[in-house]
Amino acid sequence: MIQSMTGFGKASLQLPNKKVTIEIKSLNSKGLDLNVRMPSAFREMELTLRNRVAQALERGKVDFSMYIEVTGEETTTKVNAPIVKAYINQLREVVNGDETELMKMAVRMPDALKTEREEIDEEDWNQIQDIIGQALENIRSFRVSEGEALEKDFKARINNIMSLMKETVGYDTERIENVKKRLQTAIDELKVNVDENRFEQELIYYLEKMDITEEKVRLENHLNYFVETLSGNEANGRKLGFITQEMGREINTMGSKANHAQMQKLVVQMKDELEKIKEQVLNIL
């Protein structure tokens, strides 16, 4: 089953004094482009985290965000009391004001507040890893759901191309008869004697160059292989892209050989369906 590279996953955890929220977003990309945003206290875990996300998501432009919201009474930011008192004493020498005003000015000064580095609690980190797993599972479910919608669209368009191809082949006999008539009319207008055997040989050679049987067989094989690849278990976005390129070659060759207005119109419709498939294949994992 195919998966889309577009997805979103979120999970939250309430710890005794803080709330942890994990958000993962992904868009299509040729490879894995991973951007991680997390509090500085967890930076030592980043490499392990990157490996885990890369293994789970494989491809895509991925944004991983970890948000920490303090919900308890404790905070890592504290007033640097000695520095603030020193600022107040210096300000008294410069301006006259009450203690409240001096305090307001002092706390705005550099180093008036200090942030103590928060140590990672191993038990907290184990719980955070669990919700990271939940977020990864949620984004994977999103991708699978998107993939199911894309698969239905792909199969509908493949069926359309198959129908248009069969309709194109239906004009083949009429096209060949028209070519014969045009050539015979042109020779008759020249009013010259023509060796019938030679004429038949040249006509066969000309018609063989216009024959689309091989293109029809190869295109049908590519269409069937595309549908078969959709059902594979592995990531197959690149393979589907290669198959669409081969499909495009056969359709283009059929168009160049058509020499028939209605057939060329059908070829244009096949190209339109194929371009829509190519656009969506870029989103496949």
Secondary structure, DSSP 8 states (H G I E B T S, - for coil): ---BS-EEEEEEEE-SSEEEEEEEEEE--SSEEEEEE--GGGGGGHHHHHHHHHHHH-SEEEEEEEEEEE-SS--SEEE-HHHHHHHHHHHHHH----HHHHHHHHTTSTTSEEE------HHHHHHHHHHHHHHHHHHHHHHHHHHHHHHHHHHHHHHHHHHHHHHHHHTHHHHHHHHHHHHHHHHHHHT----HHHHHHHHHHHHHHH--HHHHHHHHHHHHHHHHHHT-SS--HHHHHHHHHHHHHHHHHHHHHH-SHHHHHHHHHHHHHHHHHHHHHTTB-
